[in-house]
Amino acid sequence: DESTFFSAVVGSVEITVSPVGGVSLDDRDRVDVNGGGGFRSMFRDFVFASGSNLAFEGLQIDIAGLAADTDYPVTIWSFDKTSSGPRVSTWSAFDGVDYATRVAAYTFDGTALGAASLNDYRLDFVARTDGNGALSLRGTVAPEALSTYPHHVFVNGLLIGQPLAAEEPPVVTAVTFDAATRQMSLTWRSTD
């Protein structure tokens, strides 16, 4: 039943979208009304948390099959031209203990111009996979959102970029101690 989850496999990566709170999932095809310039096909379709108008209702995106314990850049596009009024969502990623906020109070208003390029109506943040290579993202109605609007959490597109290189810590190459002055000196090498 598409109102309870969407699932897809892309190569070796599995993506599942499910509702959070007392909402269901729904989708729309807006043809060309959402704009998008040369990327109309991405902006025209979206999945959304239907009825998400109370704080912490929304949707969850679970992604399996990525590298374990790795940081990934995440981009989400979120817009609907026919949803007038401010739609406010908070986006978070599971950090091993809880969902940590990555983007607080992302807002769009459907009365604004439609998307002109992939630089419009997007959220960018970094999220870390767990030890099994799973990534869990949540978009929920922000606490400051007006409950008079029926839907706040939309996803037109999702991009998980190439893994980010781990930062190498500095390596101490020499330690000297001057007994007369009681001072210690360190020499180190870093990748910066």
Secondary structure as the mmCIF struct_conf table of DSSP 4:
data_model
#
loop_
_struct_conf.conf_type_id
_struct_conf.id
_struct_conf.beg_label_comp_id
_struct_conf.beg_label_asym_id
_struct_conf.beg_label_seq_id
_struct_conf.end_label_comp_id
_struct_conf.end_label_asym_id
_struct_conf.end_label_seq_id
TURN_TY1_P TURN_TY1_P1 GLU A 2 THR A 4
STRN STRN1 PHE A 6 VAL A 10
TURN_TY1_P TURN_TY1_P2 GLY A 11 SER A 12
STRN STRN2 VAL A 13 VAL A 20
BEND BEND1 GLY A 21 GLY A 22
STRN STRN3 SER A 24 ASP A 29
TURN_TY1_P TURN_TY1_P3 VAL A 31 ASN A 34
STRN STRN4 GLY A 35 GLY A 35
HELX_RH_3T_P HELX_RH_3T_P1 GLY A 37 PHE A 39
HELX_RH_AL_P HELX_RH_AL_P1 ARG A 40 ARG A 44
STRN STRN5 ASP A 45 SER A 50
TURN_TY1_P TURN_TY1_P4 GLY A 51 GLY A 51
BEND BEND2 LEU A 54 LEU A 54
TURN_TY1_P TURN_TY1_P5 ALA A 55 PHE A 56
STRN STRN6 GLY A 58 ALA A 64
BEND BEND3 GLY A 65 LEU A 66
TURN_TY1_P TURN_TY1_P6 ALA A 68 ASP A 69
STRN STRN7 ASP A 71 TRP A 77
TURN_TY1_P TURN_TY1_P7 LYS A 81 THR A 82
BEND BEND4 GLY A 85 GLY A 85
STRN STRN8 PRO A 86 PHE A 94
BEND BEND5 GLY A 96 ASP A 98
STRN STRN9 TYR A 99 ASP A 109
TURN_TY1_P TURN_TY1_P8 GLY A 110 THR A 111
BEND BEND6 ALA A 112 ALA A 112
HELX_LH_PP_P HELX_LH_PP_P1 LEU A 113 GLY A 114
STRN STRN10 ALA A 115 ALA A 115
BEND BEND7 SER A 117 SER A 117
TURN_TY1_P TURN_TY1_P9 LEU A 118 ASN A 119
BEND BEND8 ASP A 120 TYR A 121
STRN STRN11 ARG A 122 ARG A 128
TURN_TY1_P TURN_TY1_P10 GLY A 131 ASN A 132
BEND BEND9 GLY A 133 GLY A 133
STRN STRN12 LEU A 135 VAL A 141
TURN_TY1_P TURN_TY1_P11 PRO A 143 GLU A 144
BEND BEND10 ALA A 145 ALA A 145
TURN_TY1_P TURN_TY1_P12 SER A 147 THR A 148
BEND BEND11 TYR A 149 PRO A 150
STRN STRN13 PHE A 154 VAL A 155
BEND BEND12 ASN A 156 ASN A 156
STRN STRN14 GLY A 157 ILE A 160
HELX_LH_PP_P HELX_LH_PP_P2 GLN A 162 PRO A 170
STRN STRN15 VAL A 171 ASP A 178
TURN_TY1_P TURN_TY1_P13 ALA A 179 ARG A 182
STRN STRN16 GLN A 183 ARG A 189
#
